[in-house]
């Protein structure tokens, strides 16, 4: 029986149900939160949970910090 978690993993990694169930076992909670945030944006119904929004903001902030560090190193 497919759970939402399994469905998210299947779509994110483009794998079969059996492989997704194995991924469920090895993925860390932080990785699952990031996959959930990605999945909610891809569903296209326009709603994102507060938790997923926070994860997306965290990723965006880390990306900006990394870009700034790279830009400084290039100069």
Secondary structure as a PSIPRED ss2 file (coil, helix, strand):
# PSIPRED VFORMAT (PSIPRED V4.0)

   1 X C   1.000  0.000  0.000
   2 X C   1.000  0.000  0.000
   3 X C   1.000  0.000  0.000
   4 X H   0.000  1.000  0.000
   5 X H   0.000  1.000  0.000
   6 X H   0.000  1.000  0.000
   7 X H   0.000  1.000  0.000
   8 X H   0.000  1.000  0.000
   9 X H   0.000  1.000  0.000
  10 X H   0.000  1.000  0.000
  11 X H   0.000  1.000  0.000
  12 X H   0.000  1.000  0.000
  13 X H   0.000  1.000  0.000
  14 X C   1.000  0.000  0.000
  15 X C   1.000  0.000  0.000
  16 X C   1.000  0.000  0.000
  17 X H   0.000  1.000  0.000
  18 X H   0.000  1.000  0.000
  19 X H   0.000  1.000  0.000
  20 X H   0.000  1.000  0.000
  21 X H   0.000  1.000  0.000
  22 X H   0.000  1.000  0.000
  23 X H   0.000  1.000  0.000
  24 X H   0.000  1.000  0.000
  25 X H   0.000  1.000  0.000
  26 X H   0.000  1.000  0.000
  27 X C   1.000  0.000  0.000
  28 X C   1.000  0.000  0.000
  29 X H   0.000  1.000  0.000
  30 X H   0.000  1.000  0.000
  31 X H   0.000  1.000  0.000
  32 X H   0.000  1.000  0.000
  33 X H   0.000  1.000  0.000
  34 X H   0.000  1.000  0.000
  35 X H   0.000  1.000  0.000
  36 X H   0.000  1.000  0.000
  37 X H   0.000  1.000  0.000
  38 X H   0.000  1.000  0.000
  39 X H   0.000  1.000  0.000
  40 X H   0.000  1.000  0.000
  41 X H   0.000  1.000  0.000
  42 X H   0.000  1.000  0.000
  43 X H   0.000  1.000  0.000
  44 X C   1.000  0.000  0.000
  45 X C   1.000  0.000  0.000
  46 X C   1.000  0.000  0.000
  47 X C   1.000  0.000  0.000
  48 X C   1.000  0.000  0.000
  49 X C   1.000  0.000  0.000
  50 X H   0.000  1.000  0.000
  51 X H   0.000  1.000  0.000
  52 X H   0.000  1.000  0.000
  53 X H   0.000  1.000  0.000
  54 X H   0.000  1.000  0.000
  55 X H   0.000  1.000  0.000
  56 X H   0.000  1.000  0.000
  57 X H   0.000  1.000  0.000
  58 X H   0.000  1.000  0.000
  59 X H   0.000  1.000  0.000
  60 X H   0.000  1.000  0.000
  61 X H   0.000  1.000  0.000
  62 X H   0.000  1.000  0.000
  63 X H   0.000  1.000  0.000
  64 X H   0.000  1.000  0.000
  65 X H   0.000  1.000  0.000
  66 X H   0.000  1.000  0.000
  67 X H   0.000  1.000  0.000
  68 X H   0.000  1.000  0.000
  69 X H   0.000  1.000  0.000
  70 X H   0.000  1.000  0.000
  71 X H   0.000  1.000  0.000
  72 X H   0.000  1.000  0.000
  73 X H   0.000  1.000  0.000
  74 X H   0.000  1.000  0.000
  75 X C   1.000  0.000  0.000
